[in-house]
Every structure is written in structure tokens, then in C-alpha cells.
Amino acid sequence: MLRPNTTKVKFLKFKKGRIKGFETRGDHLSFGLYGIKTTNTFRMTPEQIETGRILLVKELRTIAKGLKFKIWIRVFPHIGLSSKPKEARMGKGKGKINKYIARVKAGQLLYEIDCPNLNNISFKNLIRLLKPKFPINLLGISRNFEKI
């Protein structure tokens, strides 16, 4: 599971905050030929990231047919969410870190894929299989700036 190295972090506990606006920095392809983008903002857990990665690897193995492929994960859960026990009384601090999340803005790339046998039709199929795993809409893009 993806977890940050908490020994090199200045502040362990963050405020929950709101996720506003569109992503302007992590919205273009840097490594792969195809990418999977979000259309809404949400908080992504490490379990969701790992589930998407496992599904991509499983499907790309059948598409690549023995050839090598590569997946880049472009989000990382570095924000800790704290919670107190259910029957704790008021006061005595914020509580322990319960889980880690990644704040994902609309338009941010989640995954980049480089696979030799991947075409637009099989990539559409891949996104269709990945959509039920996330609570938001996903959008596919390719290297030549076309939305799939």
C-alpha cells in the first residue's frame, strides 16, 4: 500500500480542506502514450490507486500479448486524515492519523500508460472497465491531444 515517509514530514496532521478548481500542472502526458484523467475533484485513497493499478496490469497483460508495457501512477496519498475513537470525550487533541489520501483536482492525470499493442478501441474498453472502481468520471487522452 502507498504510504508516505512520515519521518521527513514537518507536519503530520493536516486540515481536511476543500478541493477547488482545475489542475494546471499535472494535466498533460509526460511519460506514456495514453493517460487517464479525472473530470471531477475528489479524495483518492491508496486502496483506490492500488485497485486501479491492479486492474490496468491485468488488462494490459492480455492486450500486450507478451510485449513489455509500463504504467506510471501520477498521484500519491501524502495527506493524513486523523480521527478520534468513537466514544472519546471532547478535548485532548486532534486524534491519530487514520488513513492517507490524495487530493485530486478536476483534470489531473491518474495514470499514464505505454503499451505497444494498445489502440484507441482497446483503450476505451480499458477506461470502461476502470470507471466503476472510482466515484468520479474518467477521461482518456492520447499523446496527440485527442480525447478518447
N, C-alpha and C positions, 0 to 999 in steps of 0.2 A: 504494500500500500504506500502511496505517496505521502511523505511526512517531511516537514521542514526540519533543518538542524537548529534546534532551539538554543544551543549554547552560544550561537553567534548572532542572536536577535536582541536588539536593545529593549523592546517592549513586547512581552509575550501576549498580553491581553489587549484586544482591540475593541473599539465600539462597533456595533453592528453596521450602522451607516446605511445610506441609500445608494443605489447604483443608478446614476443618471447619464444620459447622453449616449453618443455613439463612439465606438472605438476608432481612433485615428492612427494609432501606431501599429497595432498587431492585426491589421486588416488586409494585408497583401501577402501573396505567396513569396516565401524566401528560399525554401528548400525543395519542395516537391513539385510535381506537375499538376496535382489536384489538391483541393482544400475543402474543408467542411467548416462553414461559418454559422454563427448564430444570427437570428433575426430579432431576438428579444434579450433583455437583461435578466440574469438570474444568478443564484449562488450554486456553484457546482461542487459536489462533494468528491473526495478521492474515489469512492466506490463507483460513481457515475463515470469518472475518467477511465478507470480500470475496466469497467464493463464495456465501454465503447471501444477501448483498445483491443480487448479480447475478441469482440465481435469482428472488428476490422481485420485482425490477423487471421481469424478463422475463414472469413470470406475471401480474403486476398490469396490465401494458400490455394484455394480452388481456382481462382482466376489466373494466378501467375503460372500454374502448372509446372512447378519445379524451378522456375526462374526466381532470382532474388528480388525482393521488394523492401521498401523502407517506409516507416511511419514516424512522423515527428509529432510529439504532443506539445502544443503551444500554450497550454495553461498549466498552472501549478497551484495547489492549495496551500498558500502560505499564511492565511489569516485564521487565527484560532478563535473559535466561538466558545465562550465559557457558559457554564450553567451550574446552579446550585442544586443540591439534593431536594427532592420533593417536599420533605417535611422539615426543612431547615427554617429556623426562626429568622426574623429580619436582622439585618446588620451583619457584622463580621466579615466584610469584604465582598469581593466580586464572585468568587467561586472558581473552581478548577476548569481548565480547558477541556471541553467535552469532545469537540471534533474540529477539524480544519476544513476550510472552504476556499474556493477561488471565486473572486468576484468577476463575473463575465459580463462585459458590456455588449450591447447590440452591435453586430458587425465584426466581432472578434473571431479569429480563426481558432478552432479547437484542435484540429488535426490537419497535417499535410501528408500526402501520400505520393510515393513514387513507385510505380509498378509498370513494367514493360507491356503487359497484355491488357491493361485497363483502358477501356474506351468509354465514350460518353454514356452508352446504354448500360453497361455493367456498373458504371459509377452511379447512375441514377438508381439502380437496383440496390446498391450499397447504402445510399442515403435513405432509401425507403425502409431498409432493414434496421437502420440506426435510429430513425425517428421515434419509435416507441420507447426507447431507453432514456430519453431526455424529456423534461417537462416543457420544452420550448420547440419552436420550429427551427429546422436546419436548412441551410442553403449550400449547394455545391458550386464551387468555382474552379476554373481550369487556368492554366498558365497564360493562355491567350485572352484573358479577361472576359470570358463568356460565362454567364450564369447557367448552371445546369439544373 
